[in-house]
Amino acid sequence: MTPIILNQKFDSFTSVLIALHWLPVPQCIKFKVLFLVFKAYDKQSPPIFCTCVPTQ
């Protein structure tokens, strides 16, 4: 799902990023780590990360 952002062409994007920040910091870190592990498991990240994740 892609969010629709109704801003003018030259508006600052910082306010949009602040509005879209929906996770507290601990959950954001956990999400990022799990997302990187998923990408490594799915072979969508660089090979150095893919070798760190064991596959069955």
N, C-alpha and C positions, 0 to 999 in steps of 0.2 A: 504494500500500500504506500503510495507516494503522497506526502502531504501537499496540499495546495496552499501556496503562500501568496497573499495578495499585497505585494510591495511594488513600489515604482522601480524602474530600471536602475536608478542610481541611489536608492536608499541604502542605508547601512545594514549589513547582514548580521551584525552583532546582536541586535535586539531579537532577530528571528532565532538565532542559536540559543539565546537565553530562554526564549519561550519554549523551545523544543527540548530543553534539558529536563528530562522527566525522571531520571534515576538519581537517587542519592549516591554519593561517592563510593561507599563500599560495594553497593550493588553494581555500579558502573564498572568498577575494577573487575569484579567477578564476571560480569557479562563479557568484557573485553577478553579476558583470559579464556573463557569457554568458547568464545567466537574464534579466537586464534587456534585453539586446539581442534575445533571442528573443521576449520579450513585446512589444517595440516592433515587431519584424518581423511578428509575428502580430496587430498592432493591438489588443493587450490592455492597453496602457499609455496614459497621457495623450498627447494629440496633440503636445505639445512634444517628447516623446521619439520618437514615430513619424516625425517629419520628419527626425530625425537619421540614421535608418537607410534607406539607399537600397533601393528595391524594383525588381524587374525588370519 
